[in-house]
């Protein structure tokens, strides 16, 4: 029998971090692998609608309640001509897609993505090509998408069957422009200049848009955080967000160290926030730059098999990580980290949504199913809406290979005042022992536990497949609330969601 360790937490409705911006539950679709072709778009599939969109995939996406989706890349956007993907499909060119060394048919493009996004109740976060192109293509693109009519590109949109503007309000100024793998890699100053001038011209077309500038591709880049500082210094008044990207893996099969990597994400957010505020002070600006964590996930399972894929195929199976149970635990902790930084992280995009390092997988001409990471994403997106409350947590700790003083418990809480509901998200990283958590919630008088969902499995490496869900949540969690004290047993290696509602109304 496992041991039981003890922890304490205080949650008070006055300890507000910030209103949660629902866009932190965003995702990402890139023209990469089978994300588009065979993922969201497969005209010959039995479940395809009249547009060629897979209805089974759309239902799974709607289950996640994804508010915003980044498109069309990613590395791919740095060589992408957006005009290739609009207009009659028979006229669209096939291109060599250099980022992932495939053939892009362009049978799915901007307008198809806008149509699909509406069907899954999501807004579009559009990226512009600042690799091979620049401000001229960007101004034409936003004229096409956002201008009402009477000009060349807006009339082109109308001729393609879209009388009303798409009204896309969130735009990424390129992608990972510091990366040597990126087409059109730029120094911090070079990128700051093109971001500034592109942002300026785009806001002349539509002053109501919000712009996301590239930060460093990850924290291990030699220029981090200087890239952020220089970019912000040059383009501060034109941009509204700085992007963060981070992926984690467990190549060394060290679960304790792997689950501690949420601390790295926390440090990353603190560092970028500090950099933003330094440049704000330097410019004597009244504007605060917020964070768009527009690529995040676990990514390591598929890297070796991807090396064996032949180049210049159409939609080969690239980056198809098969996620296990411990991956779901880390994803749960990463979402908790976003909630605890709700004052600065206003957008985030799990990369990606379907087939490519994704919560949803499909078979070509076959089934769609939920990976293990689908569940913490779904529950946090559905119930993590309201005000983020700061948890005052006292947890037992451990040391791992790369981290010291790692709390066994990660926790975040969201208070939805309208629903009179407090939702607590908790990960127990201890793979051997349960933890007994006592939480003081006396400020929530008249509340009762209505649900305690648990995701757990004896095998940390258990996976879901098209033939069966080995890892799925249950609603038999052990939580008792008496006189303002919530007593919870957190089973070993578990993700938990506890919903508490006012029952006196």
Residue pairs with C-beta under 8 A, 6 or more apart in sequence:
2 432
2 433
2 434
2 492
3 432
3 433
3 434
4 433
4 434
4 435
4 436
4 489
5 396
5 408
5 430
5 433
5 434
5 435
5 436
6 396
6 435
6 436
6 437
6 438
7 393
7 394
7 395
7 396
7 408
7 409
7 435
7 436
7 437
7 438
8 393
8 394
8 437
8 438
8 439
8 440
9 391
9 392
9 393
9 394
9 409
9 411
9 437
9 438
9 439
9 440
10 391
10 392
10 439
10 440
11 389
11 391
11 392
11 413
11 422
11 424
11 439
11 440
11 441
11 443
11 444
12 389
12 441
12 443
13 389
13 415
13 422
13 443
13 444
14 443
15 389
15 390
15 392
16 387
16 388
16 389
16 390
16 415
17 339
17 340
17 341
17 342
17 343
17 387
17 388
17 389
17 390
18 342
18 343
18 387
18 388
19 342
19 386
19 387
19 388
20 339
20 342
20 384
20 385
20 386
20 387
20 388
20 414
21 342
21 345
21 346
21 347
22 67
22 385
23 67
23 68
23 123
23 346
23 347
23 348
24 293
24 338
24 339
24 342
24 345
24 346
24 347
24 348
25 64
25 65
25 66
25 67
25 348
25 377
25 380
25 381
25 384
26 66
26 67
26 68
26 69
26 70
26 122
26 125
26 294
26 347
26 348
26 349
26 350
27 64
27 66
27 68
27 69
27 70
27 122
27 349
27 350
27 351
27 352
27 353
28 69
28 70
28 71
28 74
28 294
28 295
28 349
28 350
28 351
28 352
28 353
29 35
29 36
29 39
29 40
29 69
29 70
29 71
29 72
29 113
29 352
29 353
29 354
30 71
30 72
30 73
30 74
30 75
30 76
30 77
30 351
30 352
30 356
31 72
31 73
31 74
31 76
31 80
31 97
31 104
31 108
32 73
32 74
32 75
32 76
32 99
32 100
32 318
32 319
32 352
32 356
33 100
33 315
33 316
33 317
33 318
33 319
33 320
33 355
33 356
34 315
34 316
34 317
34 318
34 320
34 354
34 355
34 356
34 362
34 364
35 352
35 353
35 354
35 355
35 356
35 358
36 108
36 315
37 105
37 107
37 108
37 314
37 315
38 315
38 355
38 362
38 364
39 54
39 57
39 353
39 354
39 355
39 356
39 358
39 360
39 362
40 53
40 54
40 57
40 58
40 61
40 116
40 353
40 354
41 52
41 53
41 54
41 107
41 108
41 112
41 116
42 48
42 52
42 54
42 362
42 364
42 365
43 52
44 365
45 54
45 364
45 365
46 365
47 54
47 55
47 56
47 57
48 54
48 55
49 55
51 112
51 115
51 116
52 108
52 112
53 115
53 116
53 119
54 362
54 368
56 362
56 367
56 368
57 354
57 360
57 362
57 368
58 116
58 119
58 120
60 360
60 368
60 370
60 374
61 120
61 122
61 353
61 354
61 360
62 120
62 121
63 378
64 359
64 374
64 377
64 378
64 381
65 121
65 378
65 381
65 382
66 120
66 121
66 122
66 353
66 381
67 121
67 122
67 123
68 122
68 123
68 124
68 125
68 170
68 347
68 349
69 117
69 120
69 122
69 123
69 124
69 125
69 349
69 353
70 125
70 127
70 172
70 294
70 349
71 113
71 117
71 124
71 125
71 126
71 127
72 80
72 82
72 85
72 109
72 110
72 113
72 127
73 80
73 99
73 127
73 175
74 99
74 127
74 175
74 295
74 351
75 99
75 100
75 175
75 176
75 179
75 181
75 182
75 183
76 97
76 99
76 100
76 104
77 127
77 128
77 129
77 131
77 172
77 174
77 175
78 99
78 129
78 130
78 131
78 132
78 174
78 175
78 177
78 182
78 183
78 184
79 97
79 98
79 99
79 129
79 131
79 132
79 183
80 129
81 95
81 129
81 133
81 137
82 109
82 110
82 129
82 137
82 141
82 144
84 92
84 93
84 95
84 104
84 106
84 109
85 92
85 106
85 108
85 109
85 110
85 111
85 112
86 109
86 110
86 111
86 144
86 156
86 157
86 160
87 156
87 160
89 107
92 105
92 106
92 107
92 109
93 106
94 103
94 104
94 105
94 106
95 103
95 104
95 106
96 103
96 104
96 312
97 103
97 104
98 183
99 181
99 183
100 318
101 311
101 312
102 311
102 312
102 313
102 314
102 315
102 316
102 318
103 312
103 313
103 314
105 314
110 126
110 144
110 145
111 157
111 160
111 161
111 162
113 124
114 124
114 145
114 162
114 166
114 168
117 123
117 124
123 168
123 169
123 170
124 166
124 168
124 170
125 168
125 170
125 171
125 172
125 212
125 294
125 347
125 349
126 141
126 145
126 168
126 170
126 171
126 172
127 171
127 172
127 174
127 175
128 137
128 138
128 141
128 171
128 172
128 173
128 174
128 198
128 202
129 137
129 138
129 174
130 138
130 173
130 174
130 177
130 184
130 186
130 191
130 194
130 195
130 198
131 174
131 177
131 182
131 183
131 184
131 185
132 183
132 184
134 194
134 198
135 194
135 197
135 198
135 201
135 202
138 198
138 201
138 202
139 201
139 202
139 204
139 205
140 153
141 153
142 168
142 171
142 202
142 205
142 206
142 209
143 151
143 152
143 153
143 154
143 205
144 153
144 154
144 156
144 157
145 157
145 165
145 166
145 167
145 168
146 165
146 166
146 167
146 168
146 205
146 206
146 209
147 153
147 154
147 165
147 205
147 206
148 154
148 165
149 155
149 158
149 163
154 165
157 165
157 166
168 209
169 208
169 209
169 210
170 209
170 210
170 212
170 347
171 202
171 209
171 210
171 211
171 212
172 211
172 212
172 214
172 243
172 292
172 294
173 194
173 195
173 198
173 199
173 211
173 212
173 213
173 214
173 239
174 191
174 194
174 195
174 214
175 182
175 214
176 182
176 214
176 217
176 245
177 184
177 185
177 186
177 191
177 214
178 185
178 186
178 188
178 191
178 214
178 216
178 217
178 221
178 223
178 227
179 185
179 217
179 221
182 217
186 194
188 223
188 226
188 227
188 229
188 230
188 231
189 230
189 234
191 214
191 227
191 231
192 230
192 231
192 232
192 233
192 234
192 235
193 234
193 235
195 211
195 213
195 214
195 231
195 234
195 235
195 238
195 239
196 234
196 235
196 238
196 239
199 211
199 213
199 235
199 238
199 239
200 238
202 209
202 211
203 209
203 211
203 238
210 240
210 241
211 238
211 239
211 240
211 241
212 239
212 240
212 241
212 242
212 243
212 292
212 294
212 347
213 231
213 232
213 235
213 239
213 241
213 242
213 243
214 227
214 231
214 242
214 243
215 224
215 225
215 227
215 228
215 231
215 242
215 243
215 244
215 245
215 272
216 223
216 224
216 225
216 227
216 228
216 245
217 245
218 224
218 245
218 246
218 247
219 246
219 264
219 268
219 271
221 227
225 271
225 272
225 275
228 242
228 272
228 275
228 276
229 275
229 278
229 279
231 242
232 239
232 242
232 275
232 276
232 279
232 289
233 279
233 282
233 283
236 279
236 280
236 283
236 285
236 287
236 289
237 283
237 285
237 287
239 289
240 289
240 290
241 289
241 290
241 291
241 292
241 346
241 347
242 272
242 276
242 289
242 291
242 292
243 291
243 292
243 293
243 294
243 295
244 268
244 269
244 272
244 291
244 292
244 293
244 294
244 295
244 296
245 293
245 294
245 295
245 296
245 351
246 264
246 265
246 268
246 293
246 295
246 296
247 295
247 296
247 297
247 298
247 299
247 300
247 351
247 357
248 258
248 261
248 264
248 265
248 298
248 299
248 300
248 330
249 258
249 298
249 299
249 300
249 301
250 257
250 258
250 300
250 326
250 327
251 300
252 401
254 400
254 401
255 326
255 431
255 460
256 398
256 400
256 406
256 429
256 431
257 400
257 401
257 402
257 403
258 326
258 330
259 326
259 329
259 330
259 333
259 427
259 429
260 400
260 402
260 403
260 406
260 429
261 330
261 403
262 330
262 333
262 334
262 336
262 337
262 410
263 403
263 406
264 403
265 296
265 334
265 337
266 337
266 340
266 341
269 291
269 293
269 337
269 341
269 344
269 345
272 291
273 291
273 341
273 344
276 288
276 289
276 291
276 344
277 288
279 289
280 287
280 288
280 289
290 344
290 345
290 346
290 347
291 341
291 344
291 345
291 346
291 347
292 345
292 346
292 347
292 348
292 349
293 338
293 345
293 347
293 348
293 349
294 347
294 348
294 349
294 351
295 349
295 351
296 334
296 348
296 349
296 350
296 351
297 331
297 350
297 351
297 352
297 357
297 373
298 321
298 323
298 327
298 330
298 331
298 357
298 373
299 319
299 321
299 351
299 357
300 321
301 321
301 322
301 323
302 318
302 319
302 320
302 321
302 322
302 357
305 320
306 318
306 319
309 316
309 317
309 318
310 316
317 355
318 356
319 352
319 356
319 357
320 355
320 356
320 357
320 361
321 357
321 358
322 371
322 463
322 465
323 359
323 371
323 372
323 373
323 463
323 464
324 372
324 460
324 461
324 462
324 463
324 471
325 372
325 455
325 457
325 459
325 460
325 461
325 462
325 463
325 471
325 493
326 460
326 461
326 493
327 372
327 373
328 372
328 373
328 375
328 376
328 455
328 471
328 495
329 427
329 429
329 455
329 493
329 494
329 495
331 350
331 373
331 376
331 377
332 376
332 380
332 410
332 425
332 427
332 455
332 495
333 410
333 427
333 429
335 376
335 377
335 380
335 384
335 412
335 425
336 380
336 410
336 411
336 412
336 425
336 427
337 410
337 412
338 345
338 348
339 380
339 384
339 388
339 412
339 413
339 414
339 425
340 388
340 390
340 391
340 412
342 388
343 388
350 359
350 377
351 357
352 358
353 359
353 360
354 360
354 361
354 362
355 361
355 362
358 371
359 370
359 371
359 373
359 374
359 377
359 378
360 368
360 369
360 370
360 371
360 374
361 368
361 369
361 371
361 466
362 368
362 369
363 466
366 466
367 466
369 464
369 465
369 466
369 469
370 464
370 469
371 463
371 464
372 455
372 462
372 463
372 464
372 471
375 455
375 471
375 472
375 473
375 495
376 455
376 495
379 425
379 453
379 473
379 497
380 425
380 497
383 414
383 421
383 423
383 497
383 499
384 412
384 414
384 423
384 425
385 414
385 416
386 414
386 415
386 416
386 417
386 418
386 419
386 421
386 423
387 414
387 415
387 416
387 417
388 412
388 413
388 414
389 413
389 414
389 415
389 422
391 411
391 412
391 413
393 407
393 409
393 411
395 407
395 408
395 409
395 435
396 407
396 408
396 409
396 430
396 435
397 405
397 406
397 407
397 408
398 406
398 408
398 430
399 405
399 406
400 406
406 429
407 429
408 428
408 429
408 430
408 435
409 426
409 427
409 428
409 429
409 435
409 437
409 490
410 426
410 427
410 429
411 424
411 425
411 426
411 427
412 424
412 425
413 422
413 423
413 424
413 425
414 422
414 423
414 425
415 421
415 422
415 423
416 422
416 423
419 501
420 447
420 501
420 502
420 505
421 499
421 500
421 501
421 502
422 441
422 444
422 447
422 499
422 500
422 501
423 497
423 498
423 499
423 500
424 439
424 486
424 496
424 497
424 498
424 500
425 495
425 496
425 497
426 437
426 488
426 490
426 495
426 496
426 497
426 498
427 494
427 495
427 496
428 434
428 435
428 490
428 491
428 492
428 493
428 494
428 496
429 493
430 492
430 493
431 460
431 492
431 493
432 492
433 492
434 489
434 490
434 491
434 492
435 489
435 490
436 487
436 488
436 489
436 490
437 486
437 487
437 488
437 489
437 490
438 485
438 486
438 487
438 488
439 485
439 486
439 488
440 484
440 485
440 486
441 447
441 481
441 484
441 485
441 486
441 500
442 483
442 484
442 485
444 484
444 500
444 502
445 484
445 504
446 502
446 503
446 504
446 505
447 481
447 500
447 501
447 502
447 503
448 481
448 500
448 501
448 503
449 479
449 480
449 481
449 486
449 498
449 499
449 500
450 499
450 500
450 501
451 475
451 497
451 498
451 499
452 475
452 476
452 477
452 478
452 479
452 488
452 496
452 497
452 498
452 499
453 473
453 474
453 475
453 477
453 496
453 497
453 498
453 499
454 473
454 474
454 475
454 476
454 477
454 491
454 494
454 495
454 496
455 471
455 472
455 473
455 494
455 495
455 496
456 474
456 491
456 492
456 493
456 494
456 495
457 470
457 471
457 493
460 493
462 470
462 471
463 470
463 471
464 470
464 471
464 472
477 488
477 489
477 496
477 498
478 488
478 489
479 486
479 487
479 488
479 489
479 498
480 486
480 487
480 488
481 487
481 500
486 498
486 500
488 496
488 498
490 496
